Structures are given as structure tokens and as C-alpha cells.
């Protein structure tokens, strides 16, 4: 009898987080009839604090036939180091990468990293299952739609794009399937994929074209299992917009309210704050929401136009006020280095956010991410950025390198002063 194929799945998360993506990949593959009883999976859900050599040691000890890694801009350098070390120790291992850092530039990744055998582009569950089946049968990965692999000469070859999974319920719940366990009383929930917005700096929703939802029955079952049987008391919804529609917000509030009454809380859900009124704020509070994350990212007219982002100062302020009346902390986000913004525009954004006294100010520097419009149009827009991940902006037409670094330091200092004042109140 042929020994089962051994597959190791790897993610390097920010400390304190775990990978829902790996859970989806494994749950979908384990349910595939082609793979049942023929493949063994091992998940390494680690953090960016873990030393790459130690992670490589963990993988090598498993002696996998396939190593599959989820790659984001913040984890890419470490993942590449790990893959290189593992390939040296296990020359026959087949390494497959996926995720937003590599999918949009799959061929470039293969050319730059000879240790990588294939890259999954876009939505990964069905493509990954196909890749595992091809590995089991000793076939080329390039036969799987949605995958860029190597031909016989080692050159990248892209299979046709893969259609999106029409029915998201076809992806088993990692929690209900026993693949993913809540960590420290916290769990992640996804109710839809895609984004109603099309911001030029963001990869969220790119390639999806439309919003697809998990069924309400599936979401309700997952919440009931986690908050009931598993005793989870803190949820993180990874939806791009929690208040996607009034009807959906009302349903989520109704679903979560009984658990919120027993202590369940939701931290930093992302909201379209310009559509938050007193009724919506009340529904959010009823659902257990204690903090939200929102824009404006910029208040500069040129940057907003270039990035295709709407902003209404009055409606934004009204949304913050409505949430504050419900005791919900608002984290306002600003990005330094957006095309069209000057240093003065960014600082005006800081002043605007602080004038609302939202509860938290979060500032970051632009990362020009693969797959986004800013990545494609960087030369046209005068964006100079580090080509290596995490692709941080170096300079723009309006803000030079030194001024960007000064803005970073100044905004972090201001945010800390504001946080200290809030904590002291």
C-alpha cells in the first residue's frame, strides 16, 4: 500500500493571531474525495517572531512531500528564507506558495526564488486541492487552473485563471470540521468575500469582481459552535465592511445579541462609518461591538481622487459621534505617502481625526502592494518604493524620503500622546 502523501501547511502570522486561510485550505482539501485516506496534513500556525531557522527545523523534521505556505507582505521575507533552507535539506520537497503577496506576481516570484515550485493565484481552496492531488499522482502543477508553475526547463508557465467558488458553503468551516481551534478564547469569522469599494492602495476584493456570501445558516452555526460549545468570548470579523447593508447588520446584531448579553465582544470590526447613524450604532453595540476601525486614510482631495476613495467630512464626523454615544471606541486610520497628498495634507488629516476625539488614532506608511492599482501605476504616479516586501514607500512626487520619515515619527508621537490622554481620562 502506498504511503500517504505528507503535506505541511505554514503561516507566519502577526503575534497573537492565527491563520483562518490555512484552516480553509486544509478543511477543503480534507473533504476532497480524491485525497481522503491518501494525504496527511500538518499545520504549522506560527508567528513572525519565530526564527526562520527554527521554523525550517520544524518543517524538516516532518519530512513533508509538499510544503504549502501562505504569504503576506509582512511575512514574505521570512517565508522565502524558510523555503530556501528547507529545499536545501529536502531537495525533493515541492514548495507551493499562495496569498496576496505572491499571487498577483506569480511568475516574478518563481523567477526570483528557484526553491519555489508553484504559486497559487487568487482564491486558494480549490486550486490547492488540485495541486495536492497532482503531487499525489506525480503530475505537473501547471495542470491546475489558477496556478503558475514551472515547465520542464524551469521557466514559469501560467495555467488559465480559475473560476471563483460560486457557493462558499462548499468550503467546510475549519472550526466545525475540527481543523482550527480557537486560541486564547478568540476566533475569526468571515461572512462574505470581496469588498464594495475599489481603493487603489488596497488588495481586498481584487480579482473577486463581486461579493459572495456564506449562507446565514452556515454563519449562525459557526457562531453558535464557537460561542457555545467552545466558549469563545471574543470574535474578530474579517469582513471588509461589517455594516455592508442595513439588513445584514440587523441580522448579525440579532444573531450575536444573545451571546453579547453573556459577555461576547467584538473588537475592531471594520465599518463604513459614513453610513453609521444612531440606529446602526445601536445595532453594533447590541451585537457586542466595543471598537471599530475605519478611515479616512486621507482627507486630501487629490489623494482621494487618485485612490478612488469617497470622503464626506460631515458624515464621517456624524458616524464617529453616533458610535461614541454608544460607548464604542473608534480607531481612525490615516496613511502617509498616498499619491497626491502633501505633508500638510497628511497633518491636516491627523488634526481632523483628533478634532473628533474618536478614541484611537492609527497612522501607517503606504505599502505599495502587488495586485493593487498603485503597484501597477507606480511609475506613472511618481511612487518610489522598496521592491522587496513589505514594499514600503520611499518617496512620492510631493513628499521626499526624509519628510516621510519625519511624518512617521511625528504622527506616532502624536498618537501616543493622544492614547496617554485617553488612558488618563
C-alpha positions in Angstrom: 0.0 0.0 0.0 1.3 3.4 -1.0 2.2 5.7 1.9 0.0 8.8 2.3 1.4 12.0 0.8 2.6 14.3 3.6 1.6 17.9 3.3 2.8 20.7 5.7 0.9 24.0 5.7 2.7 27.0 7.0 1.7 30.5 8.1 3.7 33.2 9.9 1.1 35.5 11.5 1.5 38.7 13.4 1.9 37.8 17.1 -1.4 37.0 18.7 -3.1 36.0 15.5 -3.7 32.7 13.7 -4.4 31.8 10.1 -8.0 31.3 9.0 -6.7 30.9 5.5 -4.8 27.7 6.4 -7.9 26.4 8.1 -10.0 26.9 4.9 -7.3 25.2 2.7 -7.0 22.2 5.0 -10.7 21.7 5.6 -11.5 21.9 1.9 -8.7 19.5 0.9 -9.5 17.0 3.6 -13.1 16.9 2.4 -12.0 16.2 -1.2 -12.8 12.5 -2.1 -9.6 12.3 -4.2 -7.5 12.9 -1.1 -9.3 11.1 1.7 -7.1 8.5 3.2 -4.3 9.3 0.7 -2.9 12.5 2.2 -1.9 13.5 5.7 -1.9 17.2 6.7 0.1 19.0 9.4 -0.5 22.7 10.1 2.3 25.0 11.5 0.4 28.1 12.5 3.3 30.3 13.8 4.3 33.9 14.0 6.7 36.4 12.5 8.6 36.4 15.8 9.7 32.8 15.2 13.2 32.4 13.9 13.2 31.2 10.3 15.9 28.6 11.0 13.8 27.2 13.9 10.7 27.1 11.7 12.7 25.3 9.0 13.8 22.8 11.6 10.2 22.1 12.5 9.3 21.6 8.9 12.3 19.4 8.0 11.5 17.2 11.0 8.1 16.4 9.4 9.8 15.3 6.1 6.8 16.6 4.0 6.4 15.8 0.4 4.7 19.2 -0.1 5.2 22.4 1.8 2.4 25.0 1.3 2.9 28.5 2.7 0.5 31.4 3.0 2.4 34.6 2.2 1.7 38.2 3.1 3.8 41.3 2.7 4.9 41.2 6.4 5.8 37.5 6.3 7.3 37.2 2.8 11.0 37.6 3.6 10.9 35.1 6.4 8.9 32.6 4.3 11.4 32.9 1.5 14.3 32.2 3.9 12.4 29.2 5.3 11.7 27.8 1.8 15.3 28.1 0.8 16.6 26.3 3.9 14.0 23.6 3.6 14.8 23.0 -0.1 18.5 22.6 0.7 17.7 20.0 3.4 14.9 18.2 1.5 15.7 18.6 -2.3 12.6 16.6 -3.3 10.0 18.6 -1.4 7.7 20.5 -3.6 7.0 24.0 -2.4 3.8 25.8 -3.2 3.0 29.4 -2.2 -0.2 31.4 -2.1 -1.6 34.6 -0.7 -1.8 38.3 -1.7 1.9 38.9 -1.7 2.7 36.2 -4.3 -0.5 35.6 -6.3 -0.5 38.8 -8.3 3.2 38.4 -9.3 3.4 34.7 -9.5 5.9 34.5 -12.4 8.2 37.1 -10.9 8.2 35.1 -7.6 9.2 31.9 -9.4 12.0 33.6 -11.3 13.3 35.2 -8.1 13.0 32.1 -5.9 14.2 28.9 -7.6 13.3 26.9 -4.5 9.6 27.6 -5.1 7.8 25.1 -7.4 4.4 26.8 -7.8 2.3 29.8 -6.9 -1.5 29.7 -6.4 -3.1 32.8 -7.8 -6.3 34.2 -6.2 -8.7 32.2 -4.2 -6.9 29.2 -3.0 -9.1 26.4 -1.7 -10.0 24.5 -5.0 -6.6 25.2 -6.6 -4.7 23.9 -3.6 -6.8 20.7 -3.5 -5.9 20.2 -7.2 -2.2 20.8 -6.5 -2.2 18.2 -3.7 -3.9 15.7 -6.0 -1.4 16.4 -8.7 1.5 15.9 -6.3 0.0 12.7 -5.1 -0.1 11.4 -8.7 3.3 12.8 -9.6 1.9 15.2 -12.2 3.0 18.8 -13.1 1.4 21.5 -11.0 0.8 23.5 -14.2 -2.2 21.3 -14.9 -4.2 23.0 -12.1 -6.2 26.1 -13.1 -5.3 29.2 -11.1 -1.7 28.0 -10.7 1.6 29.3 -12.1 4.3 26.6 -12.0 7.5 25.6 -13.9 7.7 23.8 -17.2 10.4 21.2 -18.0 13.0 23.9 -18.4 12.1 25.5 -15.1 10.5 28.6 -16.7 7.2 29.9 -15.2 4.1 28.8 -17.0 0.6 30.0 -16.1 -2.4 27.8 -16.2 -5.8 29.5 -17.0 -7.4 31.5 -14.3 -9.7 29.6 -12.0 -13.4 30.5 -11.6 -14.3 31.6 -8.1 -16.1 29.2 -5.9 -19.8 30.0 -6.5 -21.1 28.5 -3.3 -18.9 29.5 -0.4 -20.7 26.9 1.8 -18.8 24.3 -0.3 -15.8 25.3 1.8 -16.2 23.4 5.1 -15.9 25.5 8.2 -12.5 24.9 9.7 -14.0 25.1 13.2 -16.9 22.7 12.6 -14.5 20.4 10.8 -12.1 20.3 13.7 -9.3 21.7 11.7 -8.9 25.0 13.5 -9.3 25.6 17.3 -10.0 28.9 18.9 -6.9 30.4 20.5 -7.0 32.1 23.9 -10.7 32.4 23.8 -10.7 34.2 20.4 -11.8 33.2 16.9 -12.2 34.6 13.4 -15.4 34.8 11.4 -15.9 35.5 7.7 -19.4 36.1 6.4 -18.6 37.2 2.8 -15.7 37.7 0.4 -15.0 40.8 -1.7 -15.4 44.5 -1.0 -17.9 47.1 -2.1 -15.0 49.6 -2.5 -12.2 49.7 -5.0 -9.5 51.7 -3.3 -6.3 51.9 -5.4 -3.9 51.1 -2.5 -5.8 48.0 -1.2 -5.8 44.4 -2.4 -9.1 43.5 -0.6 -11.6 42.2 -3.1 -9.2 42.4 -6.1 -10.0 39.6 -8.6 -13.3 38.8 -7.0 -15.4 41.1 -9.1 -18.5 40.7 -6.9 -19.4 39.9 -3.3 -20.2 36.3 -2.4 -21.6 35.4 1.0 -21.6 32.3 3.2 -25.2 31.4 4.0 -26.7 32.8 7.1 -27.3 29.3 8.3 -23.6 28.5 8.0 -22.5 31.7 9.8 -25.1 31.2 12.6 -23.9 27.6 13.1 -20.3 28.7 13.3 -21.1 31.4 15.8 -23.2 29.1 17.9 -20.5 26.4 18.0 -17.7 28.9 18.9 -19.6 31.0 21.4 -21.5 28.0 22.8 -19.6 24.7 22.8 -16.1 26.3 22.6 -16.9 29.2 25.0 -15.3 31.8 22.8 -15.8 35.3 24.2 -14.0 37.4 21.6 -14.7 37.4 17.9 -12.8 39.1 15.1 -14.9 39.5 11.9 -12.5 39.7 8.9 -15.2 41.1 6.6 -14.1 44.1 4.7 -17.2 46.0 5.8 -19.2 44.8 8.8 -22.2 47.1 8.1 -22.3 46.1 4.4 -26.1 46.6 4.2 -28.7 47.7 6.9 -30.4 44.3 6.5 -27.2 42.3 7.0 -26.2 44.5 10.0 -29.6 43.8 11.6 -29.3 40.1 11.0 -25.8 40.0 12.5 -27.0 42.0 15.5 -29.9 39.6 16.1 -27.6 36.6 15.8 -24.9 38.0 18.1 -27.1 39.7 20.7 -27.8 36.7 22.9 -24.1 35.9 23.1 -23.2 39.5 23.7 -25.6 39.6 26.6 -23.5 36.8 28.1 -20.2 38.6 27.6 -19.2 38.1 23.9 -17.3 41.1 22.5 -16.3 42.1 19.0 -13.1 44.2 18.6 -12.1 46.4 15.8 -14.6 45.4 13.2 -14.2 47.4 10.0 -17.2 49.7 9.2 -18.2 52.2 6.5 -18.5 54.9 9.1 -20.3 57.4 6.8 -23.3 55.1 6.8 -23.4 54.8 10.6 -26.3 56.6 12.2 -27.8 56.2 15.7 -29.8 53.1 14.7 -26.7 51.4 13.1 -24.6 52.3 16.1 -27.2 50.8 18.4 -27.2 47.6 16.4 -23.4 47.4 16.5 -23.5 47.8 20.3 -26.2 45.2 20.6 -24.0 42.8 18.6 -21.3 43.2 21.2 -19.1 45.6 19.2 -16.8 47.6 21.6 -14.4 49.1 19.0 -14.4 49.7 15.2 -11.8 50.5 12.6 -12.4 52.9 9.8 -10.8 55.5 7.5 -10.5 58.2 6.4 -7.0 57.2 5.2 -6.7 60.7 3.7 -8.7 63.9 3.6 -6.7 65.4 0.7 -8.8 65.9 -2.4 -6.1 64.8 -4.9 -5.2 61.6 -3.0 -8.9 60.7 -2.6 -9.5 61.1 -6.3 -6.4 59.2 -7.3 -7.2 56.4 -4.9 -10.9 56.3 -5.8 -12.0 56.8 -2.2 -15.0 58.8 -1.2 -14.9 61.1 1.9 -17.6 63.3 3.4 -16.3 65.1 6.4 -19.7 65.8 7.9 -21.0 62.3 7.5 -17.7 60.9 8.9 -17.9 63.1 11.9 -21.6 62.2 12.4 -20.7 58.5 12.3 -18.0 58.9 14.9 -20.4 60.8 17.2 -23.1 58.1 16.9 -20.7 55.4 17.8 -19.3 57.4 20.8 -22.8 57.8 22.1 -23.0 54.0 22.3 -19.7 53.8 24.1 -17.9 52.3 21.0 -14.2 53.2 20.5 -13.4 54.4 17.0 -10.0 53.7 15.5 -9.4 56.3 12.8 -6.7 55.3 10.2 -4.5 57.5 8.1 -1.9 56.6 5.5 1.2 58.7 4.9 2.6 58.7 1.3 -0.6 58.3 -0.8 -0.1 59.8 -4.3 -1.4 63.4 -4.4 -1.0 64.0 -0.6 1.5 66.6 0.7 2.9 66.5 4.2 0.4 69.3 5.0 -2.5 67.2 3.7 -1.5 64.3 6.0 -1.1 66.5 9.1 -4.5 68.1 8.3 -5.9 64.6 8.4 -4.3 64.0 11.8 -5.9 67.2 13.1 -9.3 66.3 11.6 -9.3 62.9 13.3 -8.2 64.3 16.7 -10.9 67.0 16.5 -13.5 64.2 16.6 -11.9 62.7 19.7 -12.6 59.1 18.3 -10.7 57.1 21.0 -7.8 56.0 18.9 -5.6 57.4 16.1 -3.7 54.9 13.9 -1.2 56.0 11.3 0.8 54.0 8.9 3.0 54.4 5.9 1.9 53.4 2.4 2.9 49.9 1.3 2.7 49.6 -2.5 1.2 46.1 -2.6 1.3 43.7 -5.6 -2.0 43.4 -7.3 -3.1 46.9 -6.4 -3.6 49.8 -8.8 -0.8 51.8 -7.1 1.6 48.9 -7.8 0.7 48.8 -11.5 0.7 52.6 -11.8 3.7 53.4 -9.6 5.9 54.9 -12.3 3.0 57.0 -13.7 2.1 58.3 -10.2 5.7 59.0 -9.2 5.7 56.5 -6.4 9.2 55.1 -5.5 9.0 52.1 -3.2 11.1 49.2 -2.0 10.6 46.4 -4.5 11.2 43.9 -1.7 8.3 43.1 0.7 6.7 44.8 2.6 7.1 47.3 -0.3 7.2 50.4 1.9 7.0 53.8 0.1 10.4 55.6 -0.2 9.3 58.9 -1.7 6.5 60.4 -3.7 6.3 63.4 -6.1 5.1 65.5 -3.2 6.9 64.1 -0.2 10.6 63.2 -0.1 12.2 60.4 1.8 13.3 62.5 4.8 9.9 64.2 5.1 8.1 60.8 5.0 10.3 59.6 7.9 9.6 62.8 9.8 5.9 62.4 9.3 6.1 58.8 10.6 7.9 59.9 13.8 5.7 62.9 14.3 2.4 61.0 13.8 3.4 58.1 16.1 4.4 60.6 18.8 1.0 62.4 18.4 -0.9 59.1 18.5 0.9 58.1 21.7 0.2 61.4 23.3 -3.5 61.0 22.4 -3.6 57.4 23.7 -2.0 58.5 27.0 -4.6 61.3 27.4 -7.4 58.8 26.7 -6.0 56.3 29.2 -5.6 59.1 31.8 -9.2 60.3 31.5 
